[in-house]
Amino acid sequence: MLVITCPGQGSQKPGFLAPWLEVPGVADHLHWLSAVTGLDLEAHGTTSDAETIRDTAVAQPLIVASGLVALRALTDGTDDLDLVGALAGHSVGEITAAAAAGVLSEEQAAVLVRERGRAMAAAAAATPTGMSAVVGGDPEDVAAVLARHGLVAANANGAGQVVAAGTTEQLEALRADGPARARVIPLQVAGAFHTEHMAPAVPALARLAGAVAPRDPRVPVVSNADGTVVADGREVLDRLVRQVARPVRWDLCAETFADMGVTGLLEVPPAGTLANLAKRSLPGVETFALTTPDQLDDARAFVARHGERRTSGGAA
């Protein structure tokens, strides 16, 4: 069984989309998504520097767009995901997954992620905040240290990784006084995402989501909130909105993948983070991080090897 995963903010790197523009159709696809978002996604994916694409209002549309163009290239322009057993996205990657599953059109996803990025950037501007990965250490000790510094475990990623979120002062205190036997790694994000710091962004997104008529997913979607497989389009969309200010439970998503009998996990660009987590949390599951288009033939073979064609078009 195959699951396709879509990464979240912080996975982007300068120039990561440059080789993809050589794939027929990708430049035009990216140009269309640029027109919808009002951002020059081609420039941001090829020539913009690290600080520019760290901006939440830029990073989020760029990450979703990169996943969508890569998925179309992977399927030779057909958007045929009948071999895919499930889709899941980490944080903003859930919007990529929702669009791939057909819950949202690409245009709806592009508008929603544009406004999500803007709203979260505005919320982050209210107070200097950020996020740091905490890798290793005893889980109880990690939880106690985060609580002592007033930080929130905004991402429970499994495989011994928690992402702490809070003010810059709290994060500096964590770097100076972290958990024993753990590494604290600052992330390239500009806010304390998935915490109450993002609560001001929720009403604006809820209003937008209320105007959308989502479709039920054609591929099961595994939710960040609790690892639940969601088969109702409205529920997928409502969870996307609520998730902005709530922790990401990728550890529970991984448990669901295991329960579903997933044998292969493919991550779309900007790939690497989720495939690496799966190597540690899902022993025996083969992973594929699709980073450059010269991997497309191997990626298609990976899909064929692990995929199972569904007998119906829906999530059931």
Secondary structure by P-SEA (a helix, b strand, c coil): cbbbbbbcccccccccccccccccaaaaaaaaaaaaacccccccccccccccccccccaaaaaaaaaaaaaaaaaccccccccccbbbbcccaaaaaaaaaccccaaaaaaaaaaaaaaaaaaaaccccbbbbbccccaaaaaaaaaaacccccccccccbbbbbccaaaaaaaaacccccbbbbbccccccccccccccccaaaaaaaaaccccccccbbbbcccccccccaaaaaaaaaaaccbbbaaaaaaaaaaaacccbbbbcccccaaaaaaacccccbbbbbcccccaaaaaaaaaaacbbbbcccccc
